[in-house]
Amino acid sequence: MTDYLSLPTFASPKDVHVVVETPRHAQAKFKYETTLGVFVLSRALPLGLSYPYDWGFVPSTKAPDGDPLDVLVLHNVTTSPGVVLRCRPIGILDVSQTEAGRTFRNDRLMAIPLKSRHSDASDVRQLPASLKHQAEEFFAAAVAGTGKTLKFLGWRGPRAALAAVRRAQKAFTR
């Protein structure tokens, strides 16, 4: 049984591994269940909503919410839960999440697979504003009915994304 949470964080000094939990076009969120060593159904998305891109996490990291660092993988391919992609972080969406009266950071890393047709994208801030706005709308809609609220704090580039990965990696090893 593969322990996806403990795979190496980095594929190279500037590239990370990403474990896909929920593939592009899925109408439900899947989550890696450590006790079973498999991917399980977390919840259905609201009617008509599907993931615009693959969704997953950076292994051997721990974000402020206690989970591995979240990643949206920007590419036009649909993979499967458990696929590990080598990706270049191109930015991060800073997010404040409130749940059960508690507010914490739950940022979303943005990454491009190294083998992608669009692997030349280097900075999320250079992507069309409409794409970033749609990503924010998706994240807000995906948590509808869960008791979670999100506040988007802004977009930062690849240096901030790599710094967030390194912080989350250090938090994992503590």
N, C-alpha and C positions, 0 to 999 in steps of 0.2 A: 504494500500500500504506500503510495507516494504522499509524503508530508509536504504539501504545496506551500504551507506557511513558512517553512524553513529552507526553501530553495535559496540560492544566492541572490542577493539584491541586485548586484551589478553584473552585466554581461561584459562590460568594458568600463573604463573610467568615466565615460559620459553616457553610457547606455544601460538601461535597466531591463530586468526580466519582468514581464507582466503575465500573471495567471488570469486567463479569461474565466469569469464566473458566468456571465450572462452574454450570450452572443447577440450580435446585431439582428434586429427585427424580432427579437423575443418579446412576447406580450406578458411575460412574467419575469420576476427577479429571482435569480438563483444565487445561492450562497454556499461557500465551501464549509462543510460541517466537519470540524476537526475530530470529534469523537468517533464519527463513522468513517472518515476518510473519503467521503463522497460529496458530490454537489446535490443540494436539496432545494426544493421549491421554497422560496422565502415568502413570496406573495404575488398575486396577480396585479398587474398594472391596471389603472383605470381603463374602462372600455375605450377602445380606439387608439390607445397609446402603445408604442413599441420602442425598444431601444434603437436609437439612430446609429449607433456604433457599438463595437464590442466594449464590454464593461468588465473590469476586474480589479486586481490589486497587485501592488509590488510586494513580493515575498520578503520575509525577514525584516519587516518594518512594523512600527506601531505608531499610528496617528493619534492626535489628542483625543479622539473619540474612543480609543481603546482597540480599534480594529486596524488591520493593515491599511496602508495608504491607498485610497481609491484612485482608479485611473479610467479615463475614457480614451479608447484607442481609436484615433481618427484615421479610418481607412475604409475602402469600399468593398471589403471582403467580409463574409460571415464565417466565423470559425465555430468552435464548440466549447462547452465547459471543459476546463482542464488543459486546454492548449496553452503552451507557454510561448510568448512572443518576445523577441528581442526588440526593444523600442528605444527611441530617442525622445526624452522629455522635451517638449517645446513650450511649455508654460503651465500655469496653474491658476485655477479660479479659486480665490479666497472666499470661503463660505462660513457663515456663522449659523449654527443649527440650534434650535430650541426644541427640547423634547422633555415631557414630564417635569416642566418647571426648571429645567437645567439648560444653560446655554454653553456651547462649546464650539470649537473650530472643527469643521469637517470638510476640508478643502478637497478639490478634485484636480488631480494631475491630468494634463493632456499630453498624449504621446503619439508618435508616428512609428509604425513598425519599420525596421531597417529594410525589409524586403518589400515595402509598399511601393506602389506606382507613384505615390506622392511623398516619397522619402526626402524630397528636397525642401519641404516645409521646415522652417527652422525656428519660428517664433510665433506663438499663438496670437500675439498682438498684431501681427501682420495679416491674419485671416480676416475675411469680411466681417464687419460688425453684425450683419444679419445672422451669420453662423453662430457667433458668440451669444447673441441674444436668444436664438433658438435653443442653444444648449442650456441656457439659464431657464428658459420656459419649460424645457423637458424636465430638468431636475426638480423644479417646483411642482410640476404636474405629477411626477413619479412618486412624490411623497404625499400627495393628496389623500386624505382619509386615514393617514397613519398617526396623526397627532404630532407630526413634526412640522416645523416651519423653518424656512431657509431665508437668510438674508445674504445677498451677494455683495461682497466687499470690493471686488475688482479683479482684474486680470493682470498677471505678472508673467514675465518671460522665462526663458530656459534656465538662466542662472538661478532664479528664485525657485524654479521647479527642482533642480538638482540639489539646492540647499535644503529644501523640504524633504527630499528623499534621504539625504544624509542625516538630518535630525531624526527622522522616523526610524532609520536604521539604528542609530545610537539608542533610541528609546526602546527598541526591540531587545537589544543586548543587555539592558539594565535589569 
